[in-house]
């Protein structure tokens, strides 16, 4: 995908930089070469890394995929729950 086709606030599947598996999440920011995604679903092997990143990851535009595309069907075993710290 590219900068013009990605919509802020929409959910996408992506292969984030620094994670082993693909995640699903909402695009919260678009940068020059990548997007920031707030992760909602992910694989167990990336749990520790996601905790360190507070559930937000960066992915290149070329590694972002539409969820409706049948080519990208995943079975996730974890849901990321954001917590508030005061």
PyMOL Python script that loads the backbone (N, CA, C, O; Angstrom):
from pymol import cmd

cmd.read_pdbstr("""\
ATOM      1  N   UNK A   1       0.847  -1.173   0.000  1.00  0.00           N
ATOM      2  CA  UNK A   1       0.000   0.000   0.000  1.00  0.00           C
ATOM      3  C   UNK A   1       0.897   1.242   0.000  1.00  0.00           C
ATOM      4  O   UNK A   1       2.116   1.145   0.141  1.00  0.00           O
ATOM      5  N   UNK A   2       0.276   2.390  -0.159  1.00  0.00           N
ATOM      6  CA  UNK A   2       1.054   3.626  -0.130  1.00  0.00           C
ATOM      7  C   UNK A   2       0.347   4.668   0.733  1.00  0.00           C
ATOM      8  O   UNK A   2      -0.760   4.443   1.221  1.00  0.00           O
ATOM      9  N   UNK A   3       0.997   5.791   0.909  1.00  0.00           N
ATOM     10  CA  UNK A   3       0.524   6.860   1.780  1.00  0.00           C
ATOM     11  C   UNK A   3      -0.893   7.308   1.432  1.00  0.00           C
ATOM     12  O   UNK A   3      -1.697   7.553   2.331  1.00  0.00           O
ATOM     13  N   UNK A   4      -1.205   7.416   0.156  1.00  0.00           N
ATOM     14  CA  UNK A   4      -2.508   7.927  -0.264  1.00  0.00           C
ATOM     15  C   UNK A   4      -3.655   6.952   0.000  1.00  0.00           C
ATOM     16  O   UNK A   4      -4.782   7.387   0.238  1.00  0.00           O
ATOM     17  N   UNK A   5      -3.395   5.655  -0.037  1.00  0.00           N
ATOM     18  CA  UNK A   5      -4.473   4.673   0.101  1.00  0.00           C
ATOM     19  C   UNK A   5      -4.781   4.307   1.550  1.00  0.00           C
ATOM     20  O   UNK A   5      -5.849   3.763   1.830  1.00  0.00           O
ATOM     21  N   UNK A   6      -3.882   4.590   2.459  1.00  0.00           N
ATOM     22  CA  UNK A   6      -4.102   4.255   3.868  1.00  0.00           C
ATOM     23  C   UNK A   6      -4.891   5.370   4.544  1.00  0.00           C
ATOM     24  O   UNK A   6      -4.574   6.550   4.393  1.00  0.00           O
ATOM     25  N   UNK A   7      -5.925   4.979   5.292  1.00  0.00           N
ATOM     26  CA  UNK A   7      -6.833   5.928   5.934  1.00  0.00           C
ATOM     27  C   UNK A   7      -6.595   5.923   7.440  1.00  0.00           C
ATOM     28  O   UNK A   7      -6.580   4.865   8.070  1.00  0.00           O
ATOM     29  N   UNK A   8      -6.410   7.111   8.013  1.00  0.00           N
ATOM     30  CA  UNK A   8      -6.265   7.224   9.475  1.00  0.00           C
ATOM     31  C   UNK A   8      -7.523   6.702  10.156  1.00  0.00           C
ATOM     32  O   UNK A   8      -8.636   6.979   9.709  1.00  0.00           O
ATOM     33  N   UNK A   9      -7.346   5.945  11.240  1.00  0.00           N
ATOM     34  CA  UNK A   9      -8.471   5.422  12.000  1.00  0.00           C
ATOM     35  C   UNK A   9      -9.003   4.095  11.500  1.00  0.00           C
ATOM     36  O   UNK A   9      -9.864   3.501  12.150  1.00  0.00           O
ATOM     37  N   UNK A  10      -8.521   3.612  10.370  1.00  0.00           N
ATOM     38  CA  UNK A  10      -8.978   2.341   9.822  1.00  0.00           C
ATOM     39  C   UNK A  10      -8.061   1.211  10.278  1.00  0.00           C
ATOM     40  O   UNK A  10      -6.871   1.426  10.509  1.00  0.00           O
ATOM     41  N   UNK A  11      -8.621   0.001  10.407  1.00  0.00           N
ATOM     42  CA  UNK A  11      -7.828  -1.161  10.820  1.00  0.00           C
ATOM     43  C   UNK A  11      -7.185  -1.829   9.620  1.00  0.00           C
ATOM     44  O   UNK A  11      -7.797  -1.983   8.563  1.00  0.00           O
ATOM     45  N   UNK A  12      -5.932  -2.222   9.812  1.00  0.00           N
ATOM     46  CA  UNK A  12      -5.160  -2.918   8.789  1.00  0.00           C
ATOM     47  C   UNK A  12      -4.363  -4.038   9.441  1.00  0.00           C
ATOM     48  O   UNK A  12      -4.135  -4.035  10.651  1.00  0.00           O
ATOM     49  N   UNK A  13      -3.945  -4.992   8.623  1.00  0.00           N
ATOM     50  CA  UNK A  13      -2.949  -5.979   9.028  1.00  0.00           C
ATOM     51  C   UNK A  13      -1.606  -5.444   8.566  1.00  0.00           C
ATOM     52  O   UNK A  13      -1.517  -4.800   7.521  1.00  0.00           O
ATOM     53  N   UNK A  14      -0.549  -5.709   9.347  1.00  0.00           N
ATOM     54  CA  UNK A  14       0.769  -5.246   8.934  1.00  0.00           C
ATOM     55  C   UNK A  14       1.858  -6.095   9.568  1.00  0.00           C
ATOM     56  O   UNK A  14       1.632  -6.784  10.563  1.00  0.00           O
ATOM     57  N   UNK A  15       3.039  -6.032   8.974  1.00  0.00           N
ATOM     58  CA  UNK A  15       4.240  -6.656   9.528  1.00  0.00           C
ATOM     59  C   UNK A  15       5.096  -5.525  10.083  1.00  0.00           C
ATOM     60  O   UNK A  15       5.838  -4.888   9.336  1.00  0.00           O
ATOM     61  N   UNK A  16       5.001  -5.267  11.400  1.00  0.00           N
ATOM     62  CA  UNK A  16       5.727  -4.137  11.981  1.00  0.00           C
ATOM     63  C   UNK A  16       7.229  -4.369  12.050  1.00  0.00           C
ATOM     64  O   UNK A  16       7.699  -5.507  12.074  1.00  0.00           O
ATOM     65  N   UNK A  17       7.957  -3.287  12.082  1.00  0.00           N
ATOM     66  CA  UNK A  17       9.404  -3.333  12.253  1.00  0.00           C
ATOM     67  C   UNK A  17       9.697  -3.831  13.673  1.00  0.00           C
ATOM     68  O   UNK A  17       9.175  -3.280  14.642  1.00  0.00           O
ATOM     69  N   UNK A  18      10.517  -4.856  13.794  1.00  0.00           N
ATOM     70  CA  UNK A  18      10.931  -5.369  15.097  1.00  0.00           C
ATOM     71  C   UNK A  18      10.073  -6.479  15.672  1.00  0.00           C
ATOM     72  O   UNK A  18      10.412  -7.019  16.725  1.00  0.00           O
ATOM     73  N   UNK A  19       8.968  -6.844  15.020  1.00  0.00           N
ATOM     74  CA  UNK A  19       8.138  -7.947  15.503  1.00  0.00           C
ATOM     75  C   UNK A  19       8.278  -9.142  14.571  1.00  0.00           C
ATOM     76  O   UNK A  19       8.633  -8.997  13.401  1.00  0.00           O
ATOM     77  N   UNK A  20       7.994 -10.326  15.107  1.00  0.00           N
ATOM     78  CA  UNK A  20       8.147 -11.550  14.324  1.00  0.00           C
ATOM     79  C   UNK A  20       6.955 -11.840  13.435  1.00  0.00           C
ATOM     80  O   UNK A  20       7.121 -12.310  12.309  1.00  0.00           O
ATOM     81  N   UNK A  21       5.749 -11.566  13.925  1.00  0.00           N
ATOM     82  CA  UNK A  21       4.521 -11.931  13.214  1.00  0.00           C
ATOM     83  C   UNK A  21       3.708 -10.702  12.830  1.00  0.00           C
ATOM     84  O   UNK A  21       3.974  -9.588  13.281  1.00  0.00           O
ATOM     85  N   UNK A  22       2.721 -10.934  11.992  1.00  0.00           N
ATOM     86  CA  UNK A  22       1.811  -9.886  11.551  1.00  0.00           C
ATOM     87  C   UNK A  22       0.835  -9.539  12.667  1.00  0.00           C
ATOM     88  O   UNK A  22       0.445 -10.404  13.451  1.00  0.00           O
ATOM     89  N   UNK A  23       0.444  -8.271  12.736  1.00  0.00           N
ATOM     90  CA  UNK A  23      -0.515  -7.804  13.738  1.00  0.00           C
ATOM     91  C   UNK A  23      -1.678  -7.106  13.039  1.00  0.00           C
ATOM     92  O   UNK A  23      -1.597  -6.772  11.857  1.00  0.00           O
ATOM     93  N   UNK A  24      -2.756  -6.893  13.784  1.00  0.00           N
ATOM     94  CA  UNK A  24      -3.892  -6.111  13.297  1.00  0.00           C
ATOM     95  C   UNK A  24      -4.055  -4.938  14.236  1.00  0.00           C
ATOM     96  O   UNK A  24      -3.987  -5.086  15.456  1.00  0.00           O
ATOM     97  N   UNK A  25      -4.272  -3.766  13.652  1.00  0.00           N
ATOM     98  CA  UNK A  25      -4.457  -2.583  14.481  1.00  0.00           C
ATOM     99  C   UNK A  25      -4.940  -1.394  13.685  1.00  0.00           C
ATOM    100  O   UNK A  25      -5.105  -1.458  12.467  1.00  0.00           O
ATOM    101  N   UNK A  26      -5.164  -0.300  14.407  1.00  0.00           N
ATOM    102  CA  UNK A  26      -5.686   0.932  13.829  1.00  0.00           C
ATOM    103  C   UNK A  26      -4.550   1.901  13.530  1.00  0.00           C
ATOM    104  O   UNK A  26      -3.666   2.105  14.363  1.00  0.00           O
ATOM    105  N   UNK A  27      -4.573   2.491  12.353  1.00  0.00           N
ATOM    106  CA  UNK A  27      -3.568   3.484  11.974  1.00  0.00           C
ATOM    107  C   UNK A  27      -3.852   4.775  12.738  1.00  0.00           C
ATOM    108  O   UNK A  27      -4.932   5.352  12.616  1.00  0.00           O
ATOM    109  N   UNK A  28      -2.872   5.225  13.530  1.00  0.00           N
ATOM    110  CA  UNK A  28      -3.063   6.445  14.317  1.00  0.00           C
ATOM    111  C   UNK A  28      -2.211   7.603  13.811  1.00  0.00           C
ATOM    112  O   UNK A  28      -2.423   8.752  14.198  1.00  0.00           O
ATOM    113  N   UNK A  29      -1.238   7.295  12.935  1.00  0.00           N
ATOM    114  CA  UNK A  29      -0.396   8.364  12.392  1.00  0.00           C
ATOM    115  C   UNK A  29       0.246   7.893  11.097  1.00  0.00           C
ATOM    116  O   UNK A  29       0.620   6.728  10.959  1.00  0.00           O
ATOM    117  N   UNK A  30       0.367   8.819  10.149  1.00  0.00           N
ATOM    118  CA  UNK A  30       1.055   8.536   8.899  1.00  0.00           C
ATOM    119  C   UNK A  30       2.285   9.434   8.821  1.00  0.00           C
ATOM    120  O   UNK A  30       2.190  10.654   8.949  1.00  0.00           O
ATOM    121  N   UNK A  31       3.433   8.810   8.611  1.00  0.00           N
ATOM    122  CA  UNK A  31       4.695   9.532   8.484  1.00  0.00           C
ATOM    123  C   UNK A  31       5.144   9.477   7.023  1.00  0.00           C
ATOM    124  O   UNK A  31       4.421   8.969   6.166  1.00  0.00           O
ATOM    125  N   UNK A  32       6.322   9.994   6.746  1.00  0.00           N
ATOM    126  CA  UNK A  32       6.799  10.044   5.368  1.00  0.00           C
ATOM    127  C   UNK A  32       6.965   8.660   4.750  1.00  0.00           C
ATOM    128  O   UNK A  32       6.540   8.436   3.617  1.00  0.00           O
ATOM    129  N   UNK A  33       7.579   7.730   5.480  1.00  0.00           N
ATOM    130  CA  UNK A  33       7.862   6.397   4.931  1.00  0.00           C
ATOM    131  C   UNK A  33       7.156   5.258   5.653  1.00  0.00           C
ATOM    132  O   UNK A  33       7.306   4.099   5.267  1.00  0.00           O
ATOM    133  N   UNK A  34       6.388   5.568   6.695  1.00  0.00           N
ATOM    134  CA  UNK A  34       5.775   4.502   7.475  1.00  0.00           C
ATOM    135  C   UNK A  34       4.526   5.004   8.211  1.00  0.00           C
ATOM    136  O   UNK A  34       4.202   6.191   8.194  1.00  0.00           O
ATOM    137  N   UNK A  35       3.842   4.061   8.852  1.00  0.00           N
ATOM    138  CA  UNK A  35       2.654   4.386   9.643  1.00  0.00           C
ATOM    139  C   UNK A  35       2.874   3.939  11.081  1.00  0.00           C
ATOM    140  O   UNK A  35       3.671   3.040  11.347  1.00  0.00           O
ATOM    141  N   UNK A  36       2.163   4.573  12.003  1.00  0.00           N
ATOM    142  CA  UNK A  36       2.143   4.145  13.404  1.00  0.00           C
ATOM    143  C   UNK A  36       0.803   3.463  13.618  1.00  0.00           C
ATOM    144  O   UNK A  36      -0.248   4.019  13.298  1.00  0.00           O
ATOM    145  N   UNK A  37       0.849   2.255  14.160  1.00  0.00           N
ATOM    146  CA  UNK A  37      -0.360   1.456  14.360  1.00  0.00           C
ATOM    147  C   UNK A  37      -0.524   1.132  15.831  1.00  0.00           C
ATOM    148  O   UNK A  37       0.429   0.733  16.502  1.00  0.00           O
ATOM    149  N   UNK A  38      -1.739   1.305  16.327  1.00  0.00           N
ATOM    150  CA  UNK A  38      -2.112   0.916  17.678  1.00  0.00           C
ATOM    151  C   UNK A  38      -2.619  -0.526  17.592  1.00  0.00           C
ATOM    152  O   UNK A  38      -3.690  -0.776  17.040  1.00  0.00           O
ATOM    153  N   UNK A  39      -1.861  -1.460  18.130  1.00  0.00           N
ATOM    154  CA  UNK A  39      -2.112  -2.888  17.963  1.00  0.00           C
ATOM    155  C   UNK A  39      -3.347  -3.333  18.750  1.00  0.00           C
ATOM    156  O   UNK A  39      -3.550  -2.946  19.900  1.00  0.00           O
ATOM    157  N   UNK A  40      -4.167  -4.161  18.088  1.00  0.00           N
ATOM    158  CA  UNK A  40      -5.334  -4.743  18.734  1.00  0.00           C
ATOM    159  C   UNK A  40      -5.234  -6.261  18.840  1.00  0.00           C
ATOM    160  O   UNK A  40      -5.681  -6.843  19.828  1.00  0.00           O
ATOM    161  N   UNK A  41      -4.648  -6.908  17.826  1.00  0.00           N
ATOM    162  CA  UNK A  41      -4.496  -8.363  17.843  1.00  0.00           C
ATOM    163  C   UNK A  41      -3.089  -8.729  17.397  1.00  0.00           C
ATOM    164  O   UNK A  41      -2.530  -8.121  16.484  1.00  0.00           O
ATOM    165  N   UNK A  42      -2.522  -9.748  18.069  1.00  0.00           N
ATOM    166  CA  UNK A  42      -1.143 -10.131  17.777  1.00  0.00           C
ATOM    167  C   UNK A  42      -0.896 -11.567  18.214  1.00  0.00           C
ATOM    168  O   UNK A  42      -1.752 -12.187  18.846  1.00  0.00           O
ATOM    169  N   UNK A  43       0.266 -12.086  17.879  1.00  0.00           N
ATOM    170  CA  UNK A  43       0.657 -13.441  18.259  1.00  0.00           C
ATOM    171  C   UNK A  43       1.426 -13.414  19.589  1.00  0.00           C
ATOM    172  O   UNK A  43       2.076 -12.422  19.917  1.00  0.00           O
ATOM    173  N   UNK A  44       1.343 -14.492  20.330  1.00  0.00           N
ATOM    174  CA  UNK A  44       1.961 -14.623  21.656  1.00  0.00           C
ATOM    175  C   UNK A  44       3.471 -14.363  21.618  1.00  0.00           C
ATOM    176  O   UNK A  44       4.018 -13.795  22.563  1.00  0.00           O
ATOM    177  N   UNK A  45       4.146 -14.768  20.549  1.00  0.00           N
ATOM    178  CA  UNK A  45       5.608 -14.623  20.483  1.00  0.00           C
ATOM    179  C   UNK A  45       6.049 -13.156  20.506  1.00  0.00           C
ATOM    180  O   UNK A  45       7.211 -12.875  20.800  1.00  0.00           O
ATOM    181  N   UNK A  46       5.156 -12.225  20.206  1.00  0.00           N
ATOM    182  CA  UNK A  46       5.490 -10.799  20.198  1.00  0.00           C
ATOM    183  C   UNK A  46       5.012 -10.068  21.451  1.00  0.00           C
ATOM    184  O   UNK A  46       5.086  -8.840  21.507  1.00  0.00           O
ATOM    185  N   UNK A  47       4.529 -10.787  22.444  1.00  0.00           N
ATOM    186  CA  UNK A  47       3.936 -10.178  23.637  1.00  0.00           C
ATOM    187  C   UNK A  47       4.910  -9.237  24.363  1.00  0.00           C
ATOM    188  O   UNK A  47       4.556  -8.092  24.647  1.00  0.00           O
ATOM    189  N   UNK A  48       6.093  -9.689  24.656  1.00  0.00           N
ATOM    190  CA  UNK A  48       7.074  -8.880  25.389  1.00  0.00           C
ATOM    191  C   UNK A  48       7.463  -7.618  24.644  1.00  0.00           C
ATOM    192  O   UNK A  48       7.567  -6.544  25.237  1.00  0.00           O
ATOM    193  N   UNK A  49       7.676  -7.749  23.360  1.00  0.00           N
ATOM    194  CA  UNK A  49       8.051  -6.600  22.536  1.00  0.00           C
ATOM    195  C   UNK A  49       6.918  -5.566  22.493  1.00  0.00           C
ATOM    196  O   UNK A  49       7.172  -4.363  22.546  1.00  0.00           O
ATOM    197  N   UNK A  50       5.681  -6.034  22.398  1.00  0.00           N
ATOM    198  CA  UNK A  50       4.533  -5.113  22.377  1.00  0.00           C
ATOM    199  C   UNK A  50       4.360  -4.392  23.704  1.00  0.00           C
ATOM    200  O   UNK A  50       3.974  -3.223  23.723  1.00  0.00           O
ATOM    201  N   UNK A  51       4.638  -5.064  24.810  1.00  0.00           N
ATOM    202  CA  UNK A  51       4.555  -4.402  26.115  1.00  0.00           C
ATOM    203  C   UNK A  51       5.579  -3.277  26.206  1.00  0.00           C
ATOM    204  O   UNK A  51       5.281  -2.204  26.732  1.00  0.00           O
ATOM    205  N   UNK A  52       6.785  -3.518  25.694  1.00  0.00           N
ATOM    206  CA  UNK A  52       7.828  -2.488  25.699  1.00  0.00           C
ATOM    207  C   UNK A  52       7.429  -1.287  24.843  1.00  0.00           C
ATOM    208  O   UNK A  52       7.778  -0.149  25.159  1.00  0.00           O
ATOM    209  N   UNK A  53       6.699  -1.546  23.763  1.00  0.00           N
ATOM    210  CA  UNK A  53       6.298  -0.474  22.843  1.00  0.00           C
ATOM    211  C   UNK A  53       4.937   0.112  23.207  1.00  0.00           C
ATOM    212  O   UNK A  53       4.403   0.936  22.465  1.00  0.00           O
ATOM    213  N   UNK A  54       4.368  -0.301  24.338  1.00  0.00           N
ATOM    214  CA  UNK A  54       3.055   0.187  24.794  1.00  0.00           C
ATOM    215  C   UNK A  54       1.957  -0.035  23.758  1.00  0.00           C
ATOM    216  O   UNK A  54       1.015   0.753  23.672  1.00  0.00           O
ATOM    217  N   UNK A  55       2.073  -1.087  22.985  1.00  0.00           N
ATOM    218  CA  UNK A  55       1.031  -1.447  22.035  1.00  0.00           C
ATOM    219  C   UNK A  55       1.020  -0.645  20.751  1.00  0.00           C
ATOM    220  O   UNK A  55       0.075  -0.745  19.969  1.00  0.00           O
ATOM    221  N   UNK A  56       2.050   0.143  20.519  1.00  0.00           N
ATOM    222  CA  UNK A  56       2.130   0.934  19.290  1.00  0.00           C
ATOM    223  C   UNK A  56       3.377   0.528  18.506  1.00  0.00           C
ATOM    224  O   UNK A  56       4.473   0.436  19.060  1.00  0.00           O
ATOM    225  N   UNK A  57       3.191   0.288  17.219  1.00  0.00           N
ATOM    226  CA  UNK A  57       4.287  -0.171  16.378  1.00  0.00           C
ATOM    227  C   UNK A  57       4.373   0.665  15.110  1.00  0.00           C
ATOM    228  O   UNK A  57       3.448   1.402  14.769  1.00  0.00           O
ATOM    229  N   UNK A  58       5.499   0.537  14.422  1.00  0.00           N
ATOM    230  CA  UNK A  58       5.743   1.240  13.171  1.00  0.00           C
ATOM    231  C   UNK A  58       5.891   0.202  12.067  1.00  0.00           C
ATOM    232  O   UNK A  58       6.551  -0.821  12.246  1.00  0.00           O
ATOM    233  N   UNK A  59       5.263   0.479  10.912  1.00  0.00           N
ATOM    234  CA  UNK A  59       5.371  -0.428   9.770  1.00  0.00           C
ATOM    235  C   UNK A  59       5.561   0.386   8.495  1.00  0.00           C
ATOM    236  O   UNK A  59       4.979   1.460   8.339  1.00  0.00           O
ATOM    237  N   UNK A  60       6.374  -0.133   7.595  1.00  0.00           N
ATOM    238  CA  UNK A  60       6.548   0.513   6.293  1.00  0.00           C
ATOM    239  C   UNK A  60       5.244   0.392   5.504  1.00  0.00           C
ATOM    240  O   UNK A  60       4.490  -0.564   5.688  1.00  0.00           O
ATOM    241  N   UNK A  61       4.983   1.352   4.635  1.00  0.00           N
ATOM    242  CA  UNK A  61       3.775   1.331   3.815  1.00  0.00           C
ATOM    243  C   UNK A  61       3.665   0.033   3.011  1.00  0.00           C
ATOM    244  O   UNK A  61       2.566  -0.487   2.820  1.00  0.00           O
ATOM    245  N   UNK A  62       4.788  -0.484   2.544  1.00  0.00           N
ATOM    246  CA  UNK A  62       4.767  -1.706   1.736  1.00  0.00           C
ATOM    247  C   UNK A  62       4.401  -2.945   2.545  1.00  0.00           C
ATOM    248  O   UNK A  62       4.117  -3.995   1.969  1.00  0.00           O
ATOM    249  N   UNK A  63       4.404  -2.836   3.883  1.00  0.00           N
ATOM    250  CA  UNK A  63       4.074  -3.974   4.741  1.00  0.00           C
ATOM    251  C   UNK A  63       2.716  -3.822   5.421  1.00  0.00           C
ATOM    252  O   UNK A  63       2.456  -4.462   6.440  1.00  0.00           O
ATOM    253  N   UNK A  64       1.860  -2.984   4.866  1.00  0.00           N
ATOM    254  CA  UNK A  64       0.503  -2.781   5.392  1.00  0.00           C
ATOM    255  C   UNK A  64      -0.483  -3.387   4.400  1.00  0.00           C
ATOM    256  O   UNK A  64      -0.365  -3.172   3.193  1.00  0.00           O
ATOM    257  N   UNK A  65      -1.472  -4.158   4.913  1.00  0.00           N
ATOM    258  CA  UNK A  65      -2.396  -4.887   4.052  1.00  0.00           C
ATOM    259  C   UNK A  65      -3.846  -4.647   4.470  1.00  0.00           C
ATOM    260  O   UNK A  65      -4.135  -4.489   5.656  1.00  0.00           O
ATOM    261  N   UNK A  66      -4.745  -4.621   3.506  1.00  0.00           N
ATOM    262  CA  UNK A  66      -6.175  -4.510   3.769  1.00  0.00           C
ATOM    263  C   UNK A  66      -6.653  -5.758   4.501  1.00  0.00           C
ATOM    264  O   UNK A  66      -6.188  -6.859   4.206  1.00  0.00           O
ATOM    265  N   UNK A  67      -7.572  -5.607   5.450  1.00  0.00           N
ATOM    266  CA  UNK A  67      -8.125  -6.750   6.169  1.00  0.00           C
ATOM    267  C   UNK A  67      -9.099  -7.543   5.308  1.00  0.00           C
ATOM    268  O   UNK A  67      -9.248  -8.748   5.514  1.00  0.00           O
ATOM    269  N   UNK A  68      -9.762  -6.909   4.354  1.00  0.00           N
ATOM    270  CA  UNK A  68     -10.757  -7.594   3.532  1.00  0.00           C
ATOM    271  C   UNK A  68     -10.125  -8.569   2.545  1.00  0.00           C
ATOM    272  O   UNK A  68     -10.807  -9.456   2.030  1.00  0.00           O
ATOM    273  N   UNK A  69      -8.864  -8.419   2.283  1.00  0.00           N
ATOM    274  CA  UNK A  69      -8.175  -9.274   1.326  1.00  0.00           C
ATOM    275  C   UNK A  69      -8.089 -10.698   1.882  1.00  0.00           C
ATOM    276  O   UNK A  69      -7.531 -10.903   2.959  1.00  0.00           O
ATOM    277  N   UNK A  70      -8.629 -11.674   1.168  1.00  0.00           N
ATOM    278  CA  UNK A  70      -8.655 -13.067   1.641  1.00  0.00           C
ATOM    279  C   UNK A  70      -7.270 -13.672   1.767  1.00  0.00           C
ATOM    280  O   UNK A  70      -7.094 -14.681   2.450  1.00  0.00           O
ATOM    281  N   UNK A  71      -6.287 -13.069   1.118  1.00  0.00           N
ATOM    282  CA  UNK A  71      -4.918 -13.582   1.194  1.00  0.00           C
ATOM    283  C   UNK A  71      -4.361 -13.457   2.617  1.00  0.00           C
ATOM    284  O   UNK A  71      -3.476 -14.217   3.012  1.00  0.00           O
ATOM    285  N   UNK A  72      -4.877 -12.508   3.371  1.00  0.00           N
ATOM    286  CA  UNK A  72      -4.369 -12.259   4.711  1.00  0.00           C
ATOM    287  C   UNK A  72      -5.413 -12.673   5.743  1.00  0.00           C
ATOM    288  O   UNK A  72      -6.165 -11.836   6.243  1.00  0.00           O
ATOM    289  N   UNK A  73      -5.455 -13.955   6.057  1.00  0.00           N
ATOM    290  CA  UNK A  73      -6.375 -14.474   7.062  1.00  0.00           C
ATOM    291  C   UNK A  73      -5.515 -15.017   8.190  1.00  0.00           C
ATOM    292  O   UNK A  73      -4.679 -15.896   7.983  1.00  0.00           O
ATOM    293  N   UNK A  74      -5.732 -14.481   9.388  1.00  0.00           N
ATOM    294  CA  UNK A  74      -4.898 -14.846  10.529  1.00  0.00           C
ATOM    295  C   UNK A  74      -5.767 -15.334  11.672  1.00  0.00           C
ATOM    296  O   UNK A  74      -6.942 -14.980  11.775  1.00  0.00           O
ATOM    297  N   UNK A  75      -5.181 -16.140  12.517  1.00  0.00           N
ATOM    298  CA  UNK A  75      -5.836 -16.565  13.747  1.00  0.00           C
ATOM    299  C   UNK A  75      -4.957 -16.098  14.890  1.00  0.00           C
ATOM    300  O   UNK A  75      -3.911 -16.686  15.165  1.00  0.00           O
ATOM    301  N   UNK A  76      -5.389 -15.033  15.553  1.00  0.00           N
ATOM    302  CA  UNK A  76      -4.595 -14.458  16.620  1.00  0.00           C
ATOM    303  C   UNK A  76      -5.018 -15.052  17.953  1.00  0.00           C
ATOM    304  O   UNK A  76      -6.189 -15.368  18.166  1.00  0.00           O
ATOM    305  N   UNK A  77      -4.045 -15.198  18.848  1.00  0.00           N
ATOM    306  CA  UNK A  77      -4.368 -15.752  20.149  1.00  0.00           C
ATOM    307  C   UNK A  77      -4.252 -14.712  21.254  1.00  0.00           C
ATOM    308  O   UNK A  77      -4.435 -15.051  22.423  1.00  0.00           O
ATOM    309  N   UNK A  78      -3.958 -13.474  20.930  1.00  0.00           N
ATOM    310  CA  UNK A  78      -3.844 -12.431  21.955  1.00  0.00           C
ATOM    311  C   UNK A  78      -4.540 -11.160  21.491  1.00  0.00           C
ATOM    312  O   UNK A  78      -4.510 -10.811  20.311  1.00  0.00           O
ATOM    313  N   UNK A  79      -5.157 -10.487  22.427  1.00  0.00           N
ATOM    314  CA  UNK A  79      -5.733  -9.160  22.198  1.00  0.00           C
ATOM    315  C   UNK A  79      -4.968  -8.212  23.107  1.00  0.00           C
ATOM    316  O   UNK A  79      -4.796  -8.490  24.294  1.00  0.00           O
ATOM    317  N   UNK A  80      -4.507  -7.089  22.555  1.00  0.00           N
ATOM    318  CA  UNK A  80      -3.779  -6.113  23.361  1.00  0.00           C
ATOM    319  C   UNK A  80      -4.775  -5.199  24.038  1.00  0.00           C
ATOM    320  O   UNK A  80      -5.648  -4.634  23.379  1.00  0.00           O
ATOM    321  N   UNK A  81      -4.656  -5.045  25.359  1.00  0.00           N
ATOM    322  CA  UNK A  81      -5.535  -4.170  26.103  1.00  0.00           C
ATOM    323  C   UNK A  81      -4.696  -3.033  26.665  1.00  0.00           C
ATOM    324  O   UNK A  81      -3.787  -3.238  27.469  1.00  0.00           O
ATOM    325  N   UNK A  82      -5.028  -1.833  26.218  1.00  0.00           N
ATOM    326  CA  UNK A  82      -4.295  -0.651  26.680  1.00  0.00           C
ATOM    327  C   UNK A  82      -4.727  -0.317  28.098  1.00  0.00           C
ATOM    328  O   UNK A  82      -5.906  -0.406  28.440  1.00  0.00           O
ATOM    329  N   UNK A  83      -3.756   0.068  28.917  1.00  0.00           N
ATOM    330  CA  UNK A  83      -4.045   0.428  30.304  1.00  0.00           C
ATOM    331  C   UNK A  83      -3.662   1.874  30.547  1.00  0.00           C
ATOM    332  O   UNK A  83      -2.740   2.400  29.924  1.00  0.00           O
ATOM    333  N   UNK A  84      -4.367   2.497  31.439  1.00  0.00           N
ATOM    334  CA  UNK A  84      -4.057   3.872  31.822  1.00  0.00           C
ATOM    335  C   UNK A  84      -3.223   3.863  33.088  1.00  0.00           C
ATOM    336  O   UNK A  84      -3.547   3.164  34.048  1.00  0.00           O
ATOM    337  N   UNK A  85      -2.167   4.626  33.092  1.00  0.00           N
ATOM    338  CA  UNK A  85      -1.298   4.727  34.255  1.00  0.00           C
ATOM    339  C   UNK A  85      -1.396   6.134  34.793  1.00  0.00           C
ATOM    340  O   UNK A  85      -1.229   7.107  34.058  1.00  0.00           O
ATOM    341  N   UNK A  86      -1.671   6.238  36.095  1.00  0.00           N
ATOM    342  CA  UNK A  86      -1.785   7.587  36.660  1.00  0.00           C
ATOM    343  C   UNK A  86      -0.765   7.796  37.757  1.00  0.00           C
ATOM    344  O   UNK A  86      -0.709   8.873  38.350  1.00  0.00           O
TER     345      UNK A  86
END
""", "prot")
cmd.dss("prot")
cmd.show_as("cartoon", "prot")
cmd.util.cbc("prot")
cmd.orient("prot")
